[in-house]
Protein backbone atom coordinates (compact mmCIF):
# COMPACT_ATOMS: atom_id res chain seq x y z
CA UNK A 1 0.00 0.00 0.00
CA UNK A 2 2.89 2.39 0.61
CA UNK A 3 3.81 2.60 -3.07
CA UNK A 4 0.24 3.36 -4.11
CA UNK A 5 -0.15 5.91 -1.32
CA UNK A 6 2.97 7.72 -2.57
CA UNK A 7 1.70 7.79 -6.17
CA UNK A 8 -1.72 9.05 -5.02
CA UNK A 9 -0.05 11.78 -2.95
CA UNK A 10 1.73 12.98 -6.10
CA UNK A 11 -1.57 13.15 -7.98
CA UNK A 12 -3.03 15.35 -5.23
CA UNK A 13 0.06 17.59 -5.31
CA UNK A 14 0.66 17.91 -9.08
CA UNK A 15 -2.69 16.96 -10.68
CA UNK A 16 -1.63 17.00 -14.35
CA UNK A 17 -3.68 14.60 -16.50
CA UNK A 18 -0.72 14.05 -18.85
CA UNK A 19 1.70 12.98 -16.11
CA UNK A 20 2.53 9.50 -14.88
CA UNK A 21 2.82 9.19 -11.11
CA UNK A 22 5.28 6.68 -9.65
CA UNK A 23 5.34 5.41 -6.07
CA UNK A 24 7.98 3.09 -4.63
CA UNK A 25 8.04 1.05 -1.43
CA UNK A 26 11.07 -0.94 -0.36
CA UNK A 27 11.60 -3.04 2.70
CA UNK A 28 12.88 -6.16 4.38
CA UNK A 29 10.80 -9.35 4.50
CA UNK A 30 11.52 -12.36 6.70
CA UNK A 31 10.88 -15.59 4.79
CA UNK A 32 12.13 -19.01 5.80
CA UNK A 33 14.22 -17.42 8.58
CA UNK A 34 16.12 -15.39 5.99
CA UNK A 35 15.89 -11.64 5.42
CA UNK A 36 15.14 -10.46 1.89
CA UNK A 37 15.02 -6.99 0.34
CA UNK A 38 11.99 -6.33 -1.87
CA UNK A 39 10.52 -3.37 -3.74
CA UNK A 40 7.05 -2.57 -5.08
CA UNK A 41 6.44 0.02 -7.80
CA UNK A 42 3.03 1.52 -8.62
CA UNK A 43 2.50 3.72 -11.68
CA UNK A 44 -0.75 5.67 -12.05
CA UNK A 45 -1.32 6.98 -15.57
CA UNK A 46 -4.51 8.23 -17.22
CA UNK A 47 -6.79 6.44 -14.74
CA UNK A 48 -4.98 3.10 -14.94
CA UNK A 49 -2.82 1.42 -12.32
CA UNK A 50 0.30 -0.61 -13.12
CA UNK A 51 2.05 -2.62 -10.41
CA UNK A 52 5.44 -4.28 -10.41
CA UNK A 53 7.18 -6.35 -7.75
CA UNK A 54 10.95 -6.66 -7.76
CA UNK A 55 12.93 -9.80 -7.51
CA UNK A 56 14.15 -10.30 -3.97
CA UNK A 57 17.63 -10.96 -2.72
CA UNK A 58 18.90 -12.33 0.55
CA UNK A 59 20.43 -9.68 2.77
CA UNK A 60 20.69 -11.52 6.11
CA UNK A 61 24.47 -11.43 5.85
CA UNK A 62 24.37 -7.62 5.57
CA UNK A 63 22.18 -7.02 8.65
CA UNK A 64 23.55 -7.74 12.06
C-alpha positions in Angstrom: 0.0 0.0 0.0 2.9 2.4 0.6 3.8 2.6 -3.1 0.2 3.4 -4.1 -0.2 5.9 -1.3 3.0 7.7 -2.6 1.7 7.8 -6.2 -1.7 9.1 -5.0 0.0 11.8 -3.0 1.7 13.0 -6.1 -1.6 13.1 -8.0 -3.0 15.3 -5.2 0.1 17.6 -5.3 0.7 17.9 -9.1 -2.7 17.0 -10.7 -1.6 17.0 -14.3 -3.7 14.6 -16.5 -0.7 14.0 -18.8 1.7 13.0 -16.1 2.5 9.5 -14.9 2.8 9.2 -11.1 5.3 6.7 -9.6 5.3 5.4 -6.1 8.0 3.1 -4.6 8.0 1.1 -1.4 11.1 -0.9 -0.4 11.6 -3.0 2.7 12.9 -6.2 4.4 10.8 -9.3 4.5 11.5 -12.4 6.7 10.9 -15.6 4.8 12.1 -19.0 5.8 14.2 -17.4 8.6 16.1 -15.4 6.0 15.9 -11.6 5.4 15.1 -10.5 1.9 15.0 -7.0 0.3 12.0 -6.3 -1.9 10.5 -3.4 -3.7 7.0 -2.6 -5.1 6.4 0.0 -7.8 3.0 1.5 -8.6 2.5 3.7 -11.7 -0.7 5.7 -12.0 -1.3 7.0 -15.6 -4.5 8.2 -17.2 -6.8 6.4 -14.7 -5.0 3.1 -14.9 -2.8 1.4 -12.3 0.3 -0.6 -13.1 2.1 -2.6 -10.4 5.4 -4.3 -10.4 7.2 -6.4 -7.8 11.0 -6.7 -7.8 12.9 -9.8 -7.5 14.1 -10.3 -4.0 17.6 -11.0 -2.7 18.9 -12.3 0.5 20.4 -9.7 2.8 20.7 -11.5 6.1 24.5 -11.4 5.9 24.4 -7.6 5.6 22.2 -7.0 8.6 23.5 -7.7 12.1 
